């Protein structure tokens, strides 16, 4: 008889923990989640991505004054055609956005009369140009061969770009490349993802 009573006695279960939590505990958890999220976002935008604004017309028509860019900080080795942010000290005392034209080991030659750029003896195709390469800043006696770890950069708007052709900028040390431009996110009507560019 006693056994039957024991078997039919309902088992009391503890109330779920969340019913016992006070408003203060819930608030503390909420603040903790928000704080962790903010720290994670800050770390991402410090070590993975950067947001950079474009100033000036030197990269038209690819980029325009006032554009906002998402820049990847992970660029193990710059490649020809990459659009990059350069922080190497210059006469403007500010970072610049340019396109990588030649990398370490490349020989670059520019025929300013015919507006042709040669890399390792081959004319490169540059459909992104807004203006031809006819402006010589007289910084170099072409052709020149870049050392490993150097890049030669130019703006897409060649007649309105101060870049590696000029002694004000010169050859760029790879260590001063902040990152590669991946996305233009503002203005939203001009949203664009930038991939690798093939000169061929």
C-alpha positions in Angstrom: 0.0 0.0 0.0 2.8 2.4 1.0 4.5 1.5 -2.3 1.5 2.5 -4.3 1.2 5.8 -2.5 4.8 6.5 -3.2 4.5 5.7 -6.9 1.4 7.9 -7.3 2.8 10.9 -5.5 3.5 13.7 -8.0 7.1 14.7 -8.3 7.7 18.3 -7.5 9.8 20.0 -10.1 11.8 23.2 -9.5 10.5 26.3 -11.3 12.5 27.3 -14.3 15.4 29.5 -13.4 14.3 32.3 -15.7 11.2 32.8 -13.6 13.3 33.5 -10.5 15.6 36.0 -12.2 15.2 39.6 -11.0 15.0 42.6 -13.4 18.5 43.6 -12.2 20.0 40.2 -13.3 18.3 40.4 -16.7 19.6 44.0 -17.1 23.2 42.9 -16.2 23.0 40.1 -18.7 21.7 42.5 -21.4 24.5 45.0 -20.7 27.1 42.2 -20.8 25.9 41.0 -24.2 25.9 44.6 -25.6 29.3 45.3 -24.2 30.7 42.1 -25.7 29.2 42.9 -29.1 30.7 46.4 -29.0 34.1 45.1 -28.2 33.9 42.4 -30.9 32.9 45.1 -33.5 35.7 47.3 -32.4 38.2 44.5 -32.8 36.9 43.6 -36.2 37.2 47.2 -37.4 40.6 47.6 -35.8 42.3 44.4 -37.1 40.1 43.1 -39.9 38.3 46.0 -41.7 38.7 49.8 -41.8 36.3 52.5 -43.0 38.0 55.1 -45.1 36.6 58.2 -46.9 37.8 59.4 -50.3 39.0 62.9 -50.7 39.7 64.4 -54.1 39.3 63.4 -57.8 42.5 61.3 -58.3 40.7 57.9 -58.6 37.8 59.0 -60.8 35.9 57.4 -62.4 36.4 54.4 -60.2 36.1 56.3 -56.9 34.7 59.8 -56.3 35.2 62.5 -53.7 33.0 61.7 -50.7 32.8 57.9 -51.3 33.1 55.7 -48.2 35.0 52.5 -48.5 35.4 49.3 -46.5 39.0 48.3 -46.5 40.4 44.9 -45.7 43.4 45.0 -43.4 44.4 41.5 -44.6 46.6 42.0 -47.6 49.5 39.6 -47.5 51.0 40.8 -50.7 49.7 43.6 -53.0 49.0 42.6 -56.6 48.8 44.6 -59.8 45.4 46.2 -60.1 44.6 46.3 -56.3 43.1 49.6 -55.0 44.9 50.3 -51.8 45.1 52.8 -48.9 48.7 54.0 -48.5 49.9 55.6 -45.2 53.5 56.2 -46.2 54.5 59.7 -45.2 54.1 62.2 -48.1 53.9 65.9 -48.7 50.2 65.9 -48.1 50.5 64.5 -44.6 47.5 62.2 -45.1 46.8 58.7 -46.4 46.1 58.3 -50.1 44.0 55.8 -52.2 45.7 54.6 -55.4 45.9 51.6 -57.7 48.9 49.3 -57.6 50.5 49.3 -61.1 53.7 47.5 -60.5 55.1 45.3 -57.7 58.5 44.2 -56.5 60.6 42.8 -59.3 58.6 44.5 -62.0 60.1 46.9 -64.6 57.8 49.8 -65.3 58.2 52.1 -68.3 55.8 55.0 -69.3 55.5 56.4 -72.8 54.0 59.8 -71.9 53.8 60.9 -75.5 51.5 58.0 -76.5 50.0 57.5 -73.0 51.2 53.9 -72.7 52.3 52.1 -69.5 54.6 49.1 -69.9 55.1 46.4 -67.3 58.0 44.0 -68.0 58.0 45.1 -71.6 54.2 44.6 -72.2 51.7 47.4 -72.6 49.0 47.0 -69.9 45.3 47.3 -70.6 43.7 50.0 -68.4 40.0 50.4 -69.1 39.4 52.1 -65.8 41.3 55.3 -66.7 39.5 58.6 -66.6 42.4 60.5 -68.2 45.4 59.3 -70.1 48.9 58.9 -68.7 50.5 61.9 -70.3 51.7 63.8 -67.2 55.3 63.3 -66.3 56.4 64.6 -62.9 60.1 64.0 -63.9 60.7 62.0 -60.8 62.3 59.0 -62.6 64.4 58.1 -65.6 62.2 55.3 -67.0 62.3 52.4 -67.2 62.8 51.6 -63.5 62.8 48.2 -61.8 61.2 47.9 -58.4 63.0 46.2 -55.5 61.2 43.5 -53.6 58.8 45.1 -51.1 58.1 48.1 -53.2 55.1 49.0 -55.3 54.4 51.7 -57.9 50.9 53.3 -57.5 48.9 55.7 -59.7 45.5 57.2 -59.6 42.9 56.3 -62.3 42.5 60.0 -63.1 46.1 60.3 -64.3 46.2 64.0 -65.2 44.8 64.9 -61.7 46.7 62.4 -59.5 49.8 62.9 -57.5 51.3 59.4 -57.2 54.4 57.4 -57.6 55.3 59.4 -60.7 55.9 62.4 -58.3 58.7 62.9 -55.9 56.0 64.0 -53.4 54.9 60.4 -53.2 57.5 58.1 -54.8 57.8 54.4 -54.6 55.7 52.8 -51.8 57.0 50.5 -49.2 54.6 47.5 -48.8 54.7 48.0 -45.0 52.8 51.3 -45.5 49.8 49.7 -47.2 47.0 49.9 -44.7 44.7 47.6 -46.7 42.9 46.8 -49.9 39.6 48.5 -50.9 36.9 45.8 -50.9 33.6 47.7 -51.0 32.2 51.1 -51.7 29.2 51.3 -49.4 28.3 55.0 -49.6 26.6 56.5 -51.4 24.3 53.5 -51.4 23.3 54.1 -55.0 26.9 53.6 -56.0 27.5 50.4 -53.9 30.2 48.3 -55.5 32.3 45.3 -54.6 35.9 45.5 -55.9 37.5 42.2 -56.9 40.9 41.4 -58.3 41.7 43.1 -61.5 43.4 41.2 -64.3 45.5 43.2 -66.7 45.3 40.5 -69.3 
